[in-house]
Structure formats: C-alpha cells, structure tokens
C-alpha cells in the first residue's frame, strides 16, 4: 500500500510519518512512502474558490499522489484535480481541526473518506489566549518593545491609568464554548476570574457544570473585562463584533481574538482602539494575513499582535498527527468509518469507485 506524506515545516515529515508508522507497527502491513514538503508556515496560506488555507502547487501535488492509496497531510492543496488524478486513492487525511485544504465533495464522489483531527491544538490556543490577556493588559509586549527595540524605559506604564486589572478580580467573557473555550474557562477560573459564556449550541447545563455562567452576548459585552472569541467563522458569526457591539463594552475592557479574523469588523475595532473607546485588543488573526502594510493596525499602541501563533506548540503537531494516524488505522485495519471523518456520506459512493 502506497502512502503520500505531504508535510510542511510545522507538522514535519518525522512527526507525520513517525506517528503513522507507530500506529501500524504491529499490523504486518507493508507501506511504501512518497514525500512532498511545502513551506507553511513560512509561506502564508492561499485560498481559491475551491479550497482554502493551503500552501503548495496543485500540479506538483497531483504528480506525487497519482498512484498512492493514502494521502496524509497538513496543509497541502488536495483539490479536485489532485483527487481525480489519484487513481488508486482510498483515503485522505489532514492533521488539523478543519480540513479546508481538501475538496470534500470531490473525495465523496470517489467514495474516499476525509479524516481530520479536531481539537488537536485546543490546549495550545487556550494557553496562548491567556498569555495574550496578560500581555495586553499588563503591558508586557509594549514594555518589551520599548526597552529592547527603542531602548526606552517606560516608567509611565506603571501609572494607574495605564495598568490593567488582575485576572483574579476580572470577569472573562467567552463567545464560543468548544474545546478551546472550555480550556480557556478552566484556566481563567484557576486565576480566580468569573467566567461568562455565550454559545447557542451548548446546553446551559454543560456551561453551569463547568463553573461558568450562561450569558447573552449583550451581558458579555456590557459586563466583561476581557472578551475572548472562540467561534468558527460562518455566515452567522461573520462580523459579529462590529461598531454597535464595541460601543457596549466597558471603556476598560479588552478584546482577544485567537479564532478567525472575519468575526470582527476590523475598521470598527481599529477606530475604537485609536480613540480609546476600549482599553485594548490582543489579536492573533486579522482581516488578511499578513495584514496590509497600510493597515490601521500599525498605527495603534494599545494592541498586542502576533502572527497567527496560537496553535503553535510541539504537542499540537504531535496530537494532530496521532489523531489522524489512528483514524487511518480504524479505516484500514478495523474496517470501520473513523470517528473523525468529515464526509461520512462517502460510503454511498464507495462502491462506485
């Protein structure tokens, strides 16, 4: 059986192939491997009308996989052209939470399951979110930049009108209560914060059992010292934080976004930050990545900004590869539909080839 290992510079060849081999080590199945590496995250992700958040050349990818049985990847472009040319293809999998770099429809029509690894970076993003809260409110990034880049000692950052509140006396509002949101809540509560949660798809009882308070968006906007976004970007959530919503926030509040840039109207946010309508923001994602050199973002002093690093940890790479490999095992060895299969209706077409 032939396997294409399409790795990048985060989920590396050693991580992806190593996890796969570990899962299959006692099965007696002989695998032949072919390889292709793309340059994400050094190269920013691309998007077409068909697939998104990928890096790499479709034609080069298609040539590598034309006679493979299995594709395991992270960010390679698995488009319809790639899928249609892989005549022996039996399974495709991505070691990531959302396999948006894979054309699911094309795979389904071939009877090919698409596997993924939800929650693989939830711990990394949750910890990073708390780090951003502390950095922006306690002036960690601003002080570091002034001292190390400009050689400027910012004693003014100790004045009362520049310092932020400790988490142990703050109210943290979470918009979204999936794997990441739940971990952010747990860590916030360990600091002593009160946590309000809005998620229309989670039963109130689940929120209460986590020691948090089920709330409306209105309550979170008006009552919270930190508002952290943890929702997927959909037609329903796109632009959910705009001028009207920001106007309801406390002047001392901070907004944290480690989810998706499209959740926020950035023009409205940057305007509010420039006029100090709110205290600040910590952003790991943006309206475009990288932001335009002309973005208003670069005119602001009350923003802590990072280059989409929230999910970047050794564990996130390893967990993603491990969950994906286990899914492949379930399909190849146990002959069952894997737990994390995005297109479970592939079976309807499986006999059609």
C-alpha positions, 0 to 999 in steps of 0.5 A: 500500500502506497502512502503520500506524506505531504508535510510542511515545516510545522507538522514535519515529515518525522512527526507525520510519518513517525506517528503513522508508522507507530500506529501500524507497527504491529499490523504486518502491513507493508507501506511504501512512502512518497514525500512532498514538503511545502513551506507553511508556515513560512509561506502564508496560506492561499485560498481559491474558490475551491479550497482554502488555507493551503500552501503548495502547487496543485500540479506538483501535488497531483504528480506525487499522489497519482498512484498512492492509496493514502494521502496524509497531510497538513496543509497541502492543496488536495483539490479536485484535480489532485483527487481525480488524478489519484487513481488508486486513492482510498483515503485522505487525511489532514492533521488539523481541526478543519480540513479546508485544504481538501475538496470534500465533495470531490473525495465523496464522489470517489467514495474516499473518506476525509479524516481530520483531527479536531481539537488537536491544538485546543490546549495550545490556543487556550494557553496562548489566549491567556498569555495574550490577556496578560500581555495586553493588559499588563503591558508586557509586549509594549514594555518589551518593545520599548526597552529592547527595540527603542531602548526606552524605559517606560516608567509611565506604564506603571501609572494607574491609568495605564495598568490593567486589572488582575485576572483574579478580580476580572470577569472573562467573557467567552463567545464560543464554548468548544474545546478551546473555550472550555480550556480557556474557562478552566484556566481563567477560573484557576486565576480566580476570574468569573467566567461568562459564556455565550454559545447557542449550541451548548446546553446551559447545563454543560456551561453551569457544570463547568463553573461558568455562567450562561450569558447573552452576548449583550451581558458579555459585552456590557459586563466583561473585562476581557472578551475572548472569541472562540467561534468558527467563522460562518455566515452567522458569526461573520462580523459579529463584533462590529461598531454597535457591539464595541460601543457596549463594552466597558471603556476598560475592557479588552478584546482577544481574538485567537479564532478567525479574523472575519468575526470582527469588523476590523475598521470598527475595532481599529477606530475604537482602539485609536480613540480609546473607546476600549482599553485594548485588543490582543489579536492573533488573526486579522482581516488578511494575513499578513495584514496590509502594510497600510493597515490601521493596525500599525498605527495603534499602541494599545494592541498586542499582535502576533502572527497567527501563533496560537496553535503553535506548540510541539504537542499540537503537531504531535496530537494532530498527527496521532489523531489522524494516524489512528483514524487511518488505522480504524479505516484500514485495519478495523474496517470501520468509518473513523470517528473523525471523518468529515464526509461520512456520506462517502460510503454511498459512493464507495462502491462506485469507485 
